[in-house]
């Protein structure tokens, strides 16, 4: 980061502030609990990989995915396509008669509001349950209505009595290039459970149900992303973030509080150039 900032902060260019030394920047970022490219990040990844090799995955070890310790030597399906007779005709049984499967109609404004509320209050969050993704209803509508989308792949679970939406998982069709072949697969996303359902083994059930519906359309491969190591990634990536408004992040509790002088320095260092 420092090299790029030096280039854009030279006298007479964009008017961006001068750059502080890398040690000062690292100290300020550490105070804000922002991880940078350094040993702590690498150590964390290495630790996760070591833990993954020892983990016992009761659900994933029964699924057609490579095992954690498996060395993949050949590309191709893990099992042959299922015949129609091998695919269950009926939805999987829910753990309570007070739950029922439903299809969330993303073209219905009220149902989109329900989905938005479920995700806003229960989707991916930090360890302290203070911050979550806040996808707008408009964004969800766009993400779930890709070309060729199927309504029955937008799988929900409702409370029988209140009709409240308490769980959701989605699949959308996609064409994916694997080496020199284009394959139709499903992309799985927005897996979400109401907090009251956590610890009840509902996640495997949602995955199996959306898988059943995808299999019924003759599609037998799917991709998904997850924030922790599960058997077994075909690719990994790392996010890098740049704080655009450190003061706002401190006020909301997202970042650790800094002394005024430190905040001023950090704000100057992270300020974007006026001309790009």
CORNOR-V339370 format. One record per residue. N is the residue number from 1. SS is DSSP state (~ for helix, > for strand, _ for the rest). Layout:
N/SS, N/SS
This chain:
1/_, 2/~, 3/~, 4/~, 5/~, 6/~, 7/~, 8/~, 9/_, 10/_, 11/_, 12/_, 13/_, 14/_, 15/_, 16/_, 17/_, 18/_, 19/_, 20/_, 21/_, 22/~, 23/~, 24/~, 25/~, 26/~, 27/~, 28/~, 29/~, 30/~, 31/~, 32/_, 33/_, 34/_, 35/_, 36/_, 37/_, 38/_, 39/~, 40/~, 41/~, 42/~, 43/~, 44/~, 45/~, 46/~, 47/~, 48/~, 49/~, 50/~, 51/~, 52/~, 53/~, 54/~, 55/_, 56/_, 57/_, 58/_, 59/_, 60/~, 61/~, 62/~, 63/_, 64/_, 65/_, 66/_, 67/_, 68/_, 69/_, 70/_, 71/_, 72/_, 73/_, 74/_, 75/_, 76/_, 77/_, 78/_, 79/_, 80/_, 81/_, 82/_, 83/_, 84/~, 85/~, 86/~, 87/_, 88/_, 89/_, 90/_, 91/_, 92/_, 93/_, 94/_, 95/_, 96/_, 97/_, 98/_, 99/>, 100/>, 101/>, 102/>, 103/>, 104/_, 105/_, 106/_, 107/_, 108/_, 109/~, 110/~, 111/~, 112/~, 113/~, 114/~, 115/~, 116/~, 117/~, 118/~, 119/~, 120/~, 121/~, 122/~, 123/_, 124/_, 125/>, 126/_, 127/_, 128/_, 129/_, 130/_, 131/_, 132/>, 133/_, 134/_, 135/_, 136/_, 137/~, 138/~, 139/~, 140/~, 141/~, 142/~, 143/~, 144/~, 145/_, 146/_, 147/_, 148/_, 149/_, 150/_, 151/~, 152/~, 153/~, 154/>, 155/>, 156/>, 157/>, 158/>, 159/>, 160/_, 161/_, 162/_, 163/_, 164/_, 165/>, 166/>, 167/>, 168/>, 169/>, 170/>, 171/>, 172/>, 173/>, 174/>, 175/>, 176/>, 177/>, 178/>, 179/_, 180/_, 181/>, 182/>, 183/>, 184/>, 185/>, 186/>, 187/>, 188/>, 189/>, 190/>, 191/>, 192/>, 193/>, 194/_, 195/~, 196/~, 197/~, 198/_, 199/_, 200/_, 201/_, 202/~, 203/~, 204/~, 205/~, 206/~, 207/~, 208/~, 209/~, 210/~, 211/~, 212/~, 213/~, 214/~, 215/~, 216/_, 217/_, 218/_, 219/_, 220/_, 221/_, 222/>, 223/>, 224/_, 225/_, 226/_, 227/_, 228/_, 229/_, 230/_, 231/_, 232/_, 233/_, 234/_, 235/_, 236/_, 237/_, 238/_, 239/_, 240/_, 241/_, 242/_, 243/_, 244/_, 245/_, 246/~, 247/~, 248/~, 249/~, 250/~, 251/~, 252/_, 253/_, 254/_, 255/_, 256/_, 257/_, 258/_, 259/_, 260/~, 261/~, 262/~, 263/~, 264/~, 265/~, 266/~, 267/~, 268/~, 269/~, 270/~, 271/_, 272/_, 273/_, 274/_, 275/_, 276/_
